[in-house]
Amino acid sequence: MEIVRRERTDAARNRAKILAAAEAIVAAEGVDGLSMAEVAAAAGVGVGTLYRRFGDRSGLAYALIDRREREFQSAFIEGPPPLGPGAEPAARVRAFLYALADRTVEQLDLLLMAETAGPFARFGGAYDAYHGHLAMLITQVRPDADASCLADALLAPLAAPLLAYRIRECGVEVERVKAALGGVLDGLVG
């Protein structure tokens, strides 16, 4: 039997205050303005509470990303087609990649901070969900293909550091990235 641990009421209240303060700071100053001390002061909690709860700035970034991430995962797992079930696998892959591109751009600075916190910070959690979803769909489209490696290849251009570089340094529009992914997908399906 699994024991479900509920968050204490005061801990939940502190978490909400911390996340609201962090969101306000990011909205006003950008991610670069997000310091643990400033967030703690704005939320009215101790810095130690913040570190115990989130670990570091990247942990705080992941917490800020979490709500939007849950919405995105719900959309591709149980939402309407073509992103959700009910469409052909190739159409779902395309919808997923395009939606992930938009989702990454939407929180690009937070994802950039979170994904560059360590050598493997991008992997695990959400990446595993994306990878598993794509590998499943690729297997349905091309049973003979190495679905795992192809999923990595399709996800690579959507890594926050690469996408930020392409958009900000090279002037590439996200629509161009989507079109390129669509071309790769056409080659995979065709």
N, CA and C of each residue as an Amber inpcrd file, in Angstrom:
protein
   570
   0.8350000  -1.1760000   0.0000000   0.0000000   0.0000000   0.0000000
   0.8860000   1.2480000   0.0000000   0.6100000   2.1630000  -0.9210000
   1.3920000   3.3790000  -1.0420000   0.8500000   4.4370000  -0.0930000
   1.7650000   5.0790000   0.6240000   1.3730000   6.1440000   1.5310000
   1.5290000   7.4700000   0.8030000   0.4580000   8.2370000   0.7580000
   0.4800000   9.5420000   0.1190000   0.7320000  10.5820000   1.2010000
   1.8140000  11.3300000   1.0290000   2.1360000  12.3740000   2.0060000
   1.6040000  13.7010000   1.4880000   0.8220000  14.3280000   2.3050000
   0.2660000  15.6290000   1.9340000   1.1750000  16.7300000   2.4720000
   1.2320000  17.7820000   1.7080000   2.0080000  18.9410000   2.1120000
   1.2980000  19.6410000   3.2670000   2.0670000  20.0460000   4.2840000
   1.4830000  20.7950000   5.3970000   0.8730000  22.0870000   4.8630000
  -0.1480000  22.5710000   5.5050000  -0.8460000  23.7830000   5.0750000
   0.0970000  24.9720000   5.0360000   0.9250000  25.1380000   6.0660000
   1.8460000  26.2740000   6.0810000   2.9170000  26.1400000   5.0030000
   3.3500000  24.9100000   4.7370000   4.3430000  24.6760000   3.6880000
   3.7410000  24.9910000   2.3130000   2.4890000  24.5930000   2.1080000
   1.8110000  24.8930000   0.8390000   1.6360000  26.3950000   0.6660000
   1.2850000  27.0740000   1.7450000   1.1140000  28.5240000   1.7000000
   2.4580000  29.2020000   1.3730000   3.5380000  28.7440000   2.0280000
   4.8680000  29.2980000   1.7420000   5.2780000  29.0380000   0.2960000
   5.0000000  27.8450000  -0.1750000   5.3400000  27.5060000  -1.5670000
   4.6290000  28.4540000  -2.5260000   3.3490000  28.6850000  -2.2990000
   2.5780000  29.5840000  -3.1600000   3.1310000  31.0040000  -3.0970000
   3.4900000  31.4700000  -1.8950000   4.0600000  32.8150000  -1.7490000
   5.4040000  32.9160000  -2.4610000   6.2190000  31.8920000  -2.3260000
   7.5390000  31.8830000  -2.9650000   7.3910000  31.9120000  -4.4880000
   6.5240000  31.0620000  -5.0230000   6.3560000  31.0100000  -6.4760000
   5.7530000  32.3040000  -7.0170000   4.8150000  32.8960000  -6.2850000
   4.2390000  34.1750000  -6.7150000   5.3110000  35.2660000  -6.7170000
   6.1390000  35.2830000  -5.6810000   7.2210000  36.2750000  -5.6140000
   8.2130000  36.0610000  -6.7530000   8.5780000  34.8130000  -6.9960000
   9.5310000  34.5100000  -8.0720000   8.9550000  34.8860000  -9.4350000
   7.6780000  34.5700000  -9.6710000   7.0440000  34.9390000 -10.9400000
   7.0290000  36.4560000 -11.1210000   6.7530000  37.1960000 -10.0530000
   6.7320000  38.6580000 -10.1320000   8.1280000  39.2070000 -10.4480000
   9.1430000  38.6220000  -9.8410000  10.5190000  39.0650000 -10.1000000
  10.9050000  38.7700000 -11.5440000  10.5840000  37.5710000 -12.0280000
  10.9100000  37.2200000 -13.4140000  10.1660000  38.1520000 -14.3750000
   8.9130000  38.4550000 -14.0840000   8.1340000  39.3510000 -14.9550000
   8.7370000  40.7550000 -14.9670000   9.2290000  41.2220000 -13.8260000
   9.7570000  42.5850000 -13.7350000  11.2130000  42.7050000 -14.1780000
  12.0240000  41.6970000 -13.8280000  13.4730000  41.8140000 -14.0280000
  14.0640000  40.7610000 -14.9580000  13.2500000  39.7900000 -15.3640000
  13.7830000  38.6910000 -16.1560000  14.4340000  37.6510000 -15.2540000
  14.8460000  36.5680000 -15.8440000  15.4380000  35.4720000 -15.0840000
  16.7410000  35.8920000 -14.4200000  17.4840000  36.7900000 -15.0380000
  18.7520000  37.2300000 -14.4480000  18.5410000  37.9120000 -13.0970000
  17.3790000  38.4810000 -12.8760000  17.0820000  39.1400000 -11.6120000
  16.6210000  38.2020000 -10.5190000  16.5250000  36.9300000 -10.8500000
  16.0080000  35.9460000  -9.9030000  17.1180000  35.4720000  -8.9700000
  17.1760000  36.0740000  -7.7830000  18.1470000  35.6190000  -6.7770000
  17.3700000  35.0060000  -5.6200000  17.9770000  34.0270000  -5.0060000
  17.3080000  33.3370000  -3.9080000  17.0100000  34.3230000  -2.7660000
  17.9430000  35.2200000  -2.4640000  17.7460000  36.1760000  -1.3750000
  16.5820000  37.1220000  -1.6840000  16.5110000  37.6010000  -2.9410000
  15.4380000  38.5160000  -3.3180000  14.0800000  37.8200000  -3.2810000
  14.0340000  36.5870000  -3.7320000  12.7760000  35.8360000  -3.7090000
  12.3410000  35.6040000  -2.2660000  13.2800000  35.1980000  -1.4200000
  12.9520000  34.9560000  -0.0110000  12.4100000  36.2260000   0.6350000
  13.0700000  37.3490000   0.3960000  12.6180000  38.6160000   0.9830000
  11.2300000  38.9880000   0.4790000  11.0160000  38.8490000  -0.8350000
   9.7110000  39.2100000  -1.4150000   8.6000000  38.2960000  -0.9160000
   8.9410000  37.0330000  -0.6280000   7.9320000  36.0800000  -0.1570000
   7.7570000  36.1180000   1.3550000   8.6730000  36.7840000   2.0500000
   8.5850000  36.8560000   3.5100000   8.9770000  35.5520000   4.1870000
   9.9080000  34.8300000   3.5930000  10.4090000  33.5910000   4.2010000
  11.9250000  33.6900000   4.2970000  12.5130000  32.7940000   5.0690000
  13.9550000  32.7750000   5.1970000  14.6170000  32.1680000   3.9700000
  15.8350000  32.5910000   3.7020000  16.5870000  32.0480000   2.5780000
  16.7830000  30.5460000   2.7470000  16.9940000  30.1100000   3.9780000
  17.1520000  28.6760000   4.2520000  15.9230000  27.8800000   3.8390000
  14.7470000  28.4470000   4.0650000  13.5000000  27.7940000   3.6490000
  13.4890000  27.6030000   2.1430000  13.9150000  28.6240000   1.4440000
  13.9550000  28.5670000  -0.0180000  14.9220000  27.4820000  -0.4970000
  16.1160000  27.4530000   0.0940000  17.1010000  26.4500000  -0.3060000
  16.6510000  25.0370000   0.0460000  16.0440000  24.8600000   1.2200000
  15.5430000  23.5260000   1.5950000  14.4430000  23.0780000   0.6440000
  13.6040000  23.9970000   0.2340000  12.4550000  23.6610000  -0.5950000
  12.8400000  23.4250000  -2.0510000  13.7480000  24.2580000  -2.6040000
  14.0370000  24.2060000  -4.0450000  15.4770000  23.8390000  -4.3860000
  16.3660000  23.8500000  -3.4150000  17.7580000  23.4730000  -3.6570000
  18.6110000  24.6170000  -4.1420000  18.2660000  25.1810000  -5.2830000
  19.0340000  26.2820000  -5.8660000  18.1580000  26.9940000  -6.8900000
  18.7690000  27.9330000  -7.6310000  17.9960000  28.6970000  -8.6220000
  17.3820000  27.8060000  -9.6940000  18.1070000  26.7630000 -10.1110000
  17.5480000  25.8960000 -11.1490000  16.3510000  25.1220000 -10.6090000
  16.3840000  24.7260000  -9.3460000  15.2280000  24.0650000  -8.7340000
  14.0320000  24.9950000  -8.6690000  14.3030000  26.2570000  -8.3800000
  13.2370000  27.2600000  -8.3690000  12.7050000  27.4680000  -9.7860000
  13.6010000  27.4780000 -10.7610000  13.1760000  27.6170000 -12.1620000
  12.2670000  26.4640000 -12.5550000  12.6470000  25.2360000 -12.1880000
  11.8040000  24.0820000 -12.5020000  10.4330000  24.2050000 -11.8460000
  10.3830000  24.7170000 -10.6330000   9.0790000  24.8960000  -9.9710000
   8.2260000  25.9130000 -10.7260000   8.8570000  26.9660000 -11.2470000
   8.1200000  27.9570000 -12.0220000   7.6370000  27.3810000 -13.3520000
   8.3980000  26.4590000 -13.8760000   8.0710000  25.8160000 -15.1510000
   6.9730000  24.7620000 -14.9730000   6.8760000  24.2070000 -13.7930000
   6.0590000  23.0210000 -13.5300000   4.6070000  23.1190000 -13.9760000
   3.9100000  24.2100000 -13.6510000   2.4770000  24.3120000 -13.9940000
   2.2750000  24.2250000 -15.5000000   3.0660000  24.9910000 -16.2360000
   2.9310000  24.9770000 -17.6990000   3.3130000  23.6120000 -18.2560000
   4.2980000  22.9860000 -17.6510000   4.7340000  21.6590000 -18.0960000
   3.6210000  20.6300000 -17.8990000   2.9460000  20.6900000 -16.7790000
   1.8390000  19.7570000 -16.5200000   0.7150000  19.9370000 -17.5420000
   0.4240000  21.1760000 -17.8830000  -0.6080000  21.4460000 -18.8960000
  -0.1960000  20.8680000 -20.2460000   1.0660000  21.0520000 -20.6120000
   1.5580000  20.5440000 -21.8890000   1.4900000  19.0170000 -21.9210000
   1.9630000  18.3770000 -20.8580000   1.9300000  16.9100000 -20.8370000
   0.5040000  16.3850000 -20.8730000  -0.3950000  17.0300000 -20.1770000
  -1.7940000  16.6220000 -20.2150000  -2.3480000  16.7320000 -21.6370000
  -1.9530000  17.7710000 -22.3550000  -2.4360000  17.9670000 -23.7280000
  -1.9890000  16.8510000 -24.6540000  -0.7390000  16.4030000 -24.5540000
  -0.3120000  15.3560000 -25.4930000  -0.6740000  13.9540000 -25.0150000
  -0.9830000  13.8030000 -23.7460000  -1.3750000  12.4820000 -23.2460000
  -2.8660000  12.2360000 -23.3970000  -3.6850000  13.2650000 -23.1020000
  -5.1280000  13.0470000 -23.0910000  -5.9400000  14.1620000 -23.7410000
  -5.2680000  15.1140000 -24.3600000  -5.9680000  16.2260000 -24.9860000
  -6.5470000  15.8460000 -26.3350000  -7.1410000  16.8200000 -26.9940000
  -7.7450000  16.5540000 -28.3070000  -6.6810000  16.3550000 -29.3830000
  -7.0390000  15.6360000 -30.4550000  -6.1150000  15.4560000 -31.5690000
  -5.9120000  16.7920000 -32.3040000  -4.8480000  16.9750000 -32.9920000
  -3.8350000  15.9800000 -33.3170000  -2.7540000  15.8220000 -32.2540000
  -2.6580000  16.7660000 -31.2860000  -1.6390000  16.6220000 -30.2440000
  -1.9490000  15.4330000 -29.3470000  -3.2000000  15.2820000 -28.9760000
  -3.6060000  14.1720000 -28.1270000  -4.0300000  12.9640000 -28.9470000
  -4.4820000  11.9130000 -28.2870000  -4.8800000  10.6750000 -28.9680000
  -6.0110000  10.9010000 -29.9750000  -6.0180000  10.0450000 -30.9900000
  -7.0960000  10.0770000 -31.9760000  -6.6290000  10.4320000 -33.3700000
  -5.4440000  10.9840000 -33.5050000  -4.9090000  11.3230000 -34.8270000
  -3.9080000  10.2500000 -35.2430000  -3.5460000  10.2560000 -36.5060000
  -2.5200000   9.3410000 -37.0080000  -1.1960000   9.6450000 -36.3000000
  -0.3760000   8.6200000 -36.0640000   0.8870000   8.8370000 -35.3340000
   1.7800000   9.9180000 -35.9490000   1.9140000   9.9670000 -37.2670000
   2.7680000  10.9790000 -37.8960000   2.2310000  12.3920000 -37.6230000
   0.9240000  12.5480000 -37.6620000   0.3170000  13.8510000 -37.3800000
   0.5400000  14.2300000 -35.9160000   0.4940000  13.2360000 -35.0470000
   0.7310000  13.5040000 -33.6220000   2.1730000  13.9090000 -33.3710000
   3.1290000  13.2640000 -34.0540000   4.5400000  13.6450000 -33.8960000
   4.7140000  15.0970000 -34.3200000   4.1820000  15.4540000 -35.4750000
   4.3070000  16.8230000 -35.9810000   3.6720000  17.8100000 -34.9930000
   2.4670000  17.5350000 -34.5440000   1.7810000  18.4260000 -33.6030000
   2.5760000  18.5470000 -32.3050000   3.1250000  17.4250000 -31.8500000
   3.9150000  17.4360000 -30.6140000   5.1530000  18.3120000 -30.7670000
   5.9050000  18.1230000 -31.8420000   7.1330000  18.8990000 -32.0430000
   6.8340000  20.3880000 -32.1640000   5.7980000  20.7360000 -32.8880000
   5.4510000  22.1450000 -33.0500000   4.9920000  22.7460000 -31.7140000
   4.1910000  21.9970000 -30.9620000   3.7200000  22.4880000 -29.6660000
   4.8850000  22.6050000 -28.6790000   5.8210000  21.6580000 -28.7350000
   6.9850000  21.7200000 -27.8510000   7.8650000  22.9140000 -28.2060000
   8.0020000  23.2130000 -29.4700000   8.7690000  24.4010000 -29.8750000
   8.1370000  25.6580000 -29.2810000   6.8320000  25.7920000 -29.4150000
   6.1300000  26.9550000 -28.8610000   6.2320000  26.9930000 -27.3420000
   6.0800000  25.8410000 -26.7210000   6.1430000  25.7450000 -25.2700000
   7.5380000  26.1270000 -24.7600000   8.5710000  25.7360000 -25.4710000
   9.9400000  26.0650000 -25.0770000  10.1900000  27.5620000 -25.2140000
   9.7410000  28.1570000 -26.3120000   9.9190000  29.6000000 -26.5160000
   9.1720000  30.3840000 -25.4440000   8.0090000  29.8960000 -25.0550000
   7.1720000  30.5810000 -24.0620000   7.9100000  30.7900000 -22.7410000
   8.6970000  29.8250000 -22.3150000   9.4330000  29.9290000 -21.0530000
  10.9390000  29.7440000 -21.2950000  11.4190000  30.2930000 -22.3800000
  12.7830000  30.0340000 -22.8170000  13.8320000  30.3770000 -21.7640000
  13.7310000  31.5210000 -21.1270000  14.7500000  31.9030000 -20.1520000
  14.7620000  30.9810000 -18.9370000  13.5860000  30.6080000 -18.4610000
  13.5280000  29.6780000 -17.3240000  14.0720000  28.3020000 -17.7240000
  13.6830000  27.8370000 -18.9010000  14.1750000  26.5340000 -19.3620000
  15.6770000  26.5710000 -19.6040000  16.1730000  27.6680000 -20.1030000
  17.6070000  27.8210000 -20.3290000  18.3620000  27.7110000 -19.0050000
  17.8760000  28.3890000 -17.9780000  18.5120000  28.3120000 -16.6700000
  18.4340000  26.8920000 -16.1170000  17.2780000  26.2850000 -16.2160000
  17.0930000  24.9440000 -15.6570000  17.9130000  23.8950000 -16.4050000
  17.9430000  23.9870000 -17.7330000  18.6240000  22.9690000 -18.5350000
  20.1350000  23.0840000 -18.5110000  20.6600000  24.2140000 -18.0560000
  22.1120000  24.3840000 -18.0380000  22.6940000  24.3440000 -16.6290000
  21.9110000  23.8860000 -15.6630000  22.3700000  23.8350000 -14.2710000
  23.4570000  22.7820000 -14.0540000  23.5300000  21.8090000 -14.9060000
  24.5300000  20.7490000 -14.7930000  24.6070000  20.0100000 -16.1100000
  25.5820000  19.1150000 -16.2450000  25.7740000  18.4440000 -17.5390000
  24.5660000  17.6340000 -18.0180000  23.7890000  17.0930000 -17.1030000
  22.6400000  16.2850000 -17.5020000  21.3250000  16.8820000 -17.0040000
  21.3320000  18.1640000 -16.7170000  20.1480000  18.8100000 -16.1360000
  18.9310000  18.7350000 -17.0450000  19.1460000  18.6800000 -18.3360000
  18.0060000  18.6460000 -19.2660000  17.2740000  17.3100000 -19.2220000
  17.9750000  16.2750000 -18.8360000  17.4400000  14.9230000 -18.9560000
  16.7400000  14.4730000 -17.6810000  15.8450000  13.5010000 -17.8330000
  15.0190000  13.0500000 -16.7190000  13.6580000  13.7000000 -16.8540000
  12.8260000  13.5710000 -15.8670000  11.5310000  14.2280000 -15.7940000
  10.8200000  14.4420000 -17.1080000  10.6920000  15.7090000 -17.4970000
   9.9490000  16.0700000 -18.7060000  10.5940000  15.4730000 -19.9550000
  11.9280000  15.4930000 -20.0200000  12.5990000  14.9410000 -21.2030000
  12.2410000  13.4700000 -21.3790000  12.2310000  12.7250000 -20.2990000
  11.8730000  11.3090000 -20.3890000  10.4430000  11.1320000 -20.8980000
   9.5370000  12.0010000 -20.4550000   8.1540000  11.9240000 -20.9300000
   8.0870000  12.2330000 -22.4260000   8.7960000  13.2690000 -22.8620000
   8.8220000  13.6120000 -24.2900000   9.4210000  12.4760000 -25.1070000
  10.5380000  11.9770000 -24.6300000  11.2570000  10.9260000 -25.3530000
  10.3980000   9.6690000 -25.4710000   9.7970000   9.2530000 -24.3780000
   8.9470000   8.0620000 -24.4010000   7.7580000   8.2270000 -25.3330000
   7.1580000   9.3920000 -25.3030000   6.0070000   9.6770000 -26.1640000
   6.4130000   9.6210000 -27.6380000   7.4960000  10.3210000 -27.9710000
   7.9520000  10.3160000 -29.3590000   8.3780000   8.9310000 -29.8140000
   9.1120000   8.2150000 -28.9830000   9.5660000   6.8680000 -29.3550000
   8.3720000   5.9580000 -29.6320000   7.3280000   6.0710000 -28.8200000
   6.1250000   5.2700000 -29.0340000   5.4880000   5.6020000 -30.3900000
   5.3600000   6.8910000 -30.6820000   4.7400000   7.3010000 -31.9440000
   5.6060000   6.9330000 -33.1410000   6.9170000   7.0930000 -33.0160000
   7.8270000   6.7350000 -34.1100000   7.7470000   5.2420000 -34.3950000
   7.6530000   4.4330000 -33.3600000   7.5150000   2.9830000 -33.5440000
   6.2470000   2.6590000 -34.3150000   5.1750000   3.4120000 -34.0670000
   3.9340000   3.1960000 -34.8030000   4.0700000   3.6130000 -36.2690000
   4.8520000   4.6610000 -36.5140000   5.0480000   5.1450000 -37.8830000
   6.0300000   4.2660000 -38.6380000   7.1450000   3.9220000 -38.0000000
   8.2280000   3.1540000 -38.6290000   8.7020000   2.0730000 -37.6770000
   8.0310000   0.9200000 -37.6570000   8.4060000  -0.1540000 -36.7210000
   9.8480000  -0.6310000 -36.8800000  10.4420000  -0.4270000 -38.0480000
  11.8030000  -0.8790000 -38.3130000  12.8700000   0.1060000 -37.8370000
  12.4830000   1.2990000 -37.4250000  13.4320000   2.3600000 -37.0830000
  13.9230000   2.2410000 -35.6440000  15.0470000   2.8710000 -35.3660000
  15.5650000   2.9830000 -34.0030000  14.8390000   4.1670000 -33.3550000
  13.6970000   3.8900000 -32.7980000  12.8150000   4.9410000 -32.2870000
  13.4690000   5.7630000 -31.1860000  14.2750000   5.1480000 -30.3560000
  14.9130000   5.8640000 -29.2570000  15.8790000   6.9240000 -29.7770000
  16.7510000   6.5540000 -30.7040000  17.7110000   7.5220000 -31.2580000
  17.0060000   8.5800000 -32.0890000  15.9780000   8.2010000 -32.8190000
  15.2290000   9.1850000 -33.6020000  14.5030000  10.1830000 -32.6980000
  13.9960000   9.7120000 -31.5770000  13.3490000  10.6300000 -30.6300000
  14.3620000  11.6500000 -30.1190000  15.5660000  11.1970000 -29.7760000
  16.6140000  12.1350000 -29.3510000  16.9280000  13.1360000 -30.4630000
  17.0280000  12.6440000 -31.6940000  17.3560000  13.5210000 -32.8240000
  16.2760000  14.5810000 -33.0440000  15.0200000  14.2190000 -32.8610000
  13.9320000  15.1800000 -33.0370000  13.8380000  16.1650000 -31.8700000
  14.2430000  15.7380000 -30.6830000  14.1910000  16.6210000 -29.5160000
  15.3920000  17.5640000 -29.4430000  16.5090000  17.1660000 -30.0170000
  17.7420000  17.9530000 -29.8920000  17.5860000  19.4140000 -30.3220000
  16.9600000  19.7100000 -31.4610000  16.8510000  21.1190000 -31.8670000
  15.9780000  21.9600000 -30.9340000  15.2350000  21.3020000 -30.0480000
  14.3410000  22.0220000 -29.1480000  14.9240000  22.1930000 -27.7540000
  16.1990000  21.8300000 -27.5860000  16.8870000  22.0990000 -26.3240000
  16.9490000  23.6120000 -26.1380000  16.6550000  24.0890000 -24.9460000
  16.6060000  25.5310000 -24.7020000  17.9000000  26.2550000 -25.0990000
  19.1070000  25.7310000 -24.7840000  20.3090000  26.4650000 -25.1920000
  20.4320000  26.6180000 -26.7130000  20.1500000  25.5620000 -27.4560000
  20.2420000  25.6410000 -28.9100000  19.1550000  26.5450000 -29.4790000
  17.9430000  26.4010000 -28.9930000  16.8520000  27.2280000 -29.4880000
  17.1070000  28.7060000 -29.1690000  17.5980000  28.9960000 -27.9700000
  17.9110000  30.3810000 -27.6090000  19.0050000  30.9360000 -28.5170000
  20.0130000  30.1340000 -28.8000000  21.0900000  30.5650000 -29.6870000
  20.5490000  30.8610000 -31.0910000  19.7810000  29.9380000 -31.6350000
  19.2410000  30.1150000 -32.9850000  18.3490000  31.3550000 -33.0770000
  17.4790000  31.5340000 -32.0900000  16.5260000  32.6510000 -32.1190000
  17.2190000  33.9820000 -31.8350000  18.0330000  34.0300000 -30.7850000
  18.5950000  35.3000000 -30.3230000  19.8900000  35.7080000 -31.0180000
  20.7210000  34.7470000 -31.3210000  22.0130000  35.0760000 -31.9340000
  21.9940000  34.9850000 -33.4530000  21.1950000  34.0750000 -33.9800000
  21.1770000  33.8580000 -35.4320000  19.9640000  34.4700000 -36.1150000
  19.0010000  34.9430000 -35.3200000  17.8180000  35.5710000 -35.8980000
  16.8510000  34.6140000 -36.5690000  16.9110000  33.3520000 -36.1970000
  16.0270000  32.3450000 -36.7830000  14.6780000  32.3920000 -36.0660000
  13.6140000  32.4740000 -36.8250000  12.2620000  32.4580000 -36.2440000
  11.9010000  31.0280000 -35.8470000  11.0870000  30.8820000 -34.8130000
  10.6800000  29.5510000 -34.3690000   9.9180000  28.8190000 -35.4770000
   9.2220000  29.5550000 -36.3330000   8.5020000  28.9160000 -37.4440000
   9.4700000  28.2130000 -38.3990000  10.6560000  28.7740000 -38.5560000
  11.6620000  28.1360000 -39.4030000  12.1620000  26.8380000 -38.7660000
  12.3350000  26.8480000 -37.4560000  12.7420000  25.6270000 -36.7360000
  11.6660000  24.5590000 -36.9040000  10.4090000  24.9480000 -36.7590000
   9.3000000  24.0040000 -36.9360000   9.2840000  23.4420000 -38.3510000
   9.4890000  24.3130000 -39.3420000   9.4930000  23.8550000 -40.7380000
  10.6150000  22.8510000 -40.9750000  11.7740000  23.1000000 -40.3890000
  12.8920000  22.1610000 -40.5380000  12.5680000  20.8210000 -39.8800000
  11.9680000  20.8660000 -38.7120000  11.5590000  19.6210000 -38.0540000
  10.5150000  18.9030000 -38.8880000   9.6050000  19.6520000 -39.4880000
   8.6000000  19.0640000 -40.3740000   9.2520000  18.3720000 -41.5630000
  10.3090000  18.9750000 -42.1070000  11.0350000  18.3550000 -43.2120000
  11.7150000  17.0670000 -42.8120000  12.3050000  17.0580000 -41.6290000
  12.9220000  15.8270000 -41.1210000  11.8590000  14.7540000 -40.9370000
  10.7350000  15.1530000 -40.3850000   9.6360000  14.2150000 -40.1800000
   9.1150000  13.6790000 -41.5020000   9.0040000  14.5370000 -42.5280000
   8.5660000  14.0800000 -43.8470000   9.5040000  12.9990000 -44.3840000
  10.8080000  13.1880000 -44.1780000  11.7800000  12.1880000 -44.6120000
  11.6400000  10.8830000 -43.8370000  11.3180000  10.9870000 -42.5690000
  11.1350000   9.7930000 -41.7330000   9.8920000   9.0100000 -42.1500000
   8.8220000   9.7360000 -42.4320000   7.5420000   9.1120000 -42.7560000
   7.4980000   8.6570000 -44.2080000   8.1090000   9.4700000 -45.0950000
   7.9710000   9.2820000 -46.5160000   8.6260000   8.0690000 -47.0640000
